[in-house]
Amino acid sequence: MKPADLYRTCQVSACRLETRQCYAGDEKGRQRAFLAGEPLPPPGPGKRADLRLITQLHQAGRLVQRVHVVDRPLSDYVRYELAVYAENEAAGEDVRIADRSAHPQLAGLDGDFVVFDAETSAASVIIFDYSKNGRLRSYKYAAGRKTVSRHRDRYALALERSVPLSEFMAVTG
C-alpha cells in the first residue's frame, strides 16, 4: 500500500504527525525564495497533486489533519513550512502546531506517520523512515491492532498539545 492510495481510499480521516525539523524535497526554489524574502513561486506538480487530493477529501467530508511538532529555535525549513501550510489549509487540511519546548511530554515523539481511519475497525498506519538529512528512504504499511493503537495514541498526545496554525503564527510572528 502506498500513502497516496490510503489517502485516496480513506473513509473517515487521515492524520499525519510530523516531527522532523527539516525535510529534503523537490521544492528548493520555493525555499530559497522564502528565505530571501521574495514571493513564492507556484507549487510544483507534486504539491499541486497533494493539494487537489486534500480538496477532494475535504469536499467528501473526510478529515485531513496534520500536527507538526516543532523545536525552538525554529529551523529555516520549519519557518518555510509554516508559510506554505497556508496552501494546505486553503485546500481543506486542518494544520496544527505543537511546540516541544512548551510541552516536555512531546520529547519522545520522533517519528513521522499517518494514521488512516483511526475511528474505524479498518484503521491503518503508514510509518515513514527518513535519512538524517530529511530524505524519505522508505515507508511501511501496518494494520495490526497494536501498531495502529500505539500510533493513534502518539498522534493524540501531539494533537492535545497543539494549536491551530493561525494561533501559532499569531504568537510566533
C-alpha positions as CSV (number, residue, x, y, z in Angstrom):
1,M,0.0,0.0,0.0
2,K,1.3,3.4,-1.0
3,P,0.5,6.5,1.1
4,A,-1.4,8.2,-1.8
5,D,-3.5,5.0,-2.1
6,L,-4.5,5.2,1.5
7,Y,-5.3,8.9,1.3
8,R,-7.5,8.4,-1.8
9,T,-9.4,5.5,-0.1
10,C,-9.7,6.7,3.5
11,Q,-13.3,6.7,4.6
12,V,-13.1,9.0,7.7
13,S,-9.7,10.5,8.4
14,A,-6.0,10.8,7.5
15,C,-4.0,12.3,10.4
16,R,-0.3,12.9,9.9
17,L,2.3,13.5,12.5
18,E,5.5,15.3,11.5
19,T,8.4,15.6,14.0
20,R,11.4,16.5,11.8
21,Q,12.8,20.0,11.6
22,C,13.9,19.6,8.0
23,Y,12.8,17.5,5.0
24,A,14.6,17.1,1.7
25,G,12.3,17.6,-1.2
26,D,11.8,19.0,-4.6
27,E,10.7,22.5,-3.5
28,K,14.2,24.0,-3.2
29,G,13.4,27.0,-5.4
30,R,10.4,27.9,-3.2
31,Q,12.5,27.5,-0.1
32,R,15.2,29.8,-1.5
33,A,12.6,32.4,-2.4
34,F,11.1,32.3,1.0
35,L,14.4,32.7,2.8
36,A,15.3,35.6,0.5
37,G,12.0,37.3,1.3
38,E,10.8,37.0,-2.2
39,P,7.3,36.0,-3.4
40,L,6.9,32.2,-3.5
41,P,6.9,30.6,-6.9
42,P,3.8,28.4,-7.6
43,P,3.9,24.9,-6.1
44,G,5.5,22.2,-8.2
45,P,3.5,19.3,-9.7
46,G,3.8,17.0,-6.6
47,K,2.5,19.7,-4.2
48,R,-0.3,20.6,-6.6
49,A,-1.4,17.0,-6.8
50,D,-1.4,16.8,-3.0
51,L,-3.5,20.0,-2.7
52,R,-6.0,18.6,-5.2
53,L,-6.3,15.4,-3.2
54,I,-6.8,17.3,0.1
55,T,-9.5,19.3,-1.6
56,Q,-11.3,16.2,-2.9
57,L,-11.1,14.5,0.6
58,H,-12.3,17.7,2.3
59,Q,-15.2,18.0,-0.1
60,A,-16.1,14.4,0.5
61,G,-16.3,15.1,4.3
62,R,-13.0,13.4,5.2
63,L,-10.8,14.9,7.9
64,V,-7.3,15.6,6.7
65,Q,-5.3,16.8,9.6
66,R,-1.6,17.3,10.4
67,V,0.3,18.1,13.6
68,H,3.9,19.3,13.2
69,V,5.9,19.1,16.4
70,V,8.4,21.9,16.2
71,D,11.5,22.7,18.2
72,R,12.8,26.2,19.2
73,P,14.5,28.0,17.7
74,L,12.6,27.3,14.6
75,S,14.7,26.0,11.8
76,D,14.7,27.8,8.4
77,Y,12.9,24.8,7.0
78,V,10.2,24.9,9.6
79,R,9.7,28.6,9.1
80,Y,9.2,27.9,5.4
81,E,6.8,25.0,6.1
82,L,4.7,27.3,8.4
83,A,4.4,29.7,5.5
84,V,3.4,27.2,2.9
85,Y,1.0,25.4,5.2
86,A,-1.5,28.1,4.2
87,E,-1.8,26.3,0.9
88,N,-2.8,23.1,2.7
89,E,-5.3,24.9,4.8
90,A,-6.8,26.6,1.8
91,A,-7.3,23.1,0.3
92,G,-9.1,22.0,3.4
93,E,-6.4,20.5,5.7
94,D,-6.5,21.2,9.4
95,V,-2.9,22.1,10.2
96,R,-1.8,22.3,13.8
97,I,1.5,23.0,15.5
98,A,2.8,21.5,18.8
99,D,5.8,23.3,20.4
100,R,8.0,20.7,22.0
101,S,9.7,23.3,24.2
102,A,6.3,24.2,25.8
103,H,5.3,20.6,26.2
104,P,8.0,18.3,27.6
105,Q,5.7,15.3,27.1
106,L,6.4,15.6,23.4
107,A,10.2,14.9,23.9
108,G,9.7,11.2,22.9
109,L,7.9,11.9,19.7
110,D,10.5,11.3,17.0
111,G,8.9,9.6,14.1
112,D,6.6,10.6,11.2
113,F,3.5,8.6,10.3
114,V,-0.1,8.9,9.1
115,V,-3.0,7.2,10.8
116,F,-5.9,6.4,8.4
117,D,-9.4,5.9,9.6
118,A,-8.4,5.7,13.2
119,E,-12.0,5.7,14.3
120,T,-12.8,2.5,12.5
121,S,-12.0,-1.2,12.6
122,A,-10.2,-0.7,9.3
123,A,-7.6,1.6,10.8
124,S,-4.1,1.5,9.4
125,V,-0.8,3.4,9.5
126,I,2.0,4.4,7.2
127,I,5.3,4.8,9.1
128,F,7.9,6.9,7.3
129,D,11.7,6.4,7.5
130,Y,13.9,9.4,6.8
131,S,17.6,9.8,6.4
132,K,19.5,12.2,8.7
133,N,19.3,14.9,6.0
134,G,15.5,14.5,5.8
135,R,15.2,12.5,2.6
136,L,12.4,9.8,2.6
137,R,14.1,6.4,2.4
138,S,11.1,4.2,2.8
139,Y,7.7,3.7,4.4
140,K,5.9,0.8,6.0
141,Y,2.2,0.0,5.9
142,A,0.8,-1.6,9.1
143,A,-2.7,-2.5,10.1
144,G,-2.0,-4.6,13.2
145,R,-4.1,-3.5,16.2
146,K,-1.0,-2.9,18.5
147,T,0.9,-0.8,15.9
148,V,-2.2,1.3,15.0
149,S,-3.1,1.8,18.6
150,R,0.4,3.0,19.5
151,H,0.5,5.4,16.6
152,R,-3.0,6.6,17.3
153,D,-2.0,7.4,20.9
154,R,1.1,9.2,19.8
155,Y,-0.9,11.3,17.5
156,A,-3.5,12.1,20.2
157,L,-0.7,13.2,22.5
158,A,0.6,15.7,19.9
159,L,-2.9,16.8,19.0
160,E,-3.8,17.5,22.6
161,R,-0.8,19.8,22.9
162,S,-1.2,21.5,19.5
163,V,-2.8,24.8,18.4
164,P,-4.1,25.8,15.1
165,L,-1.6,27.1,12.6
166,S,-3.1,30.6,12.7
167,E,-2.8,30.7,16.5
168,F,0.8,29.6,16.5
169,M,1.7,32.1,13.8
170,A,0.0,34.9,15.8
171,V,2.2,34.2,18.8
172,T,5.4,33.4,16.8
173,G,5.1,36.2,14.3
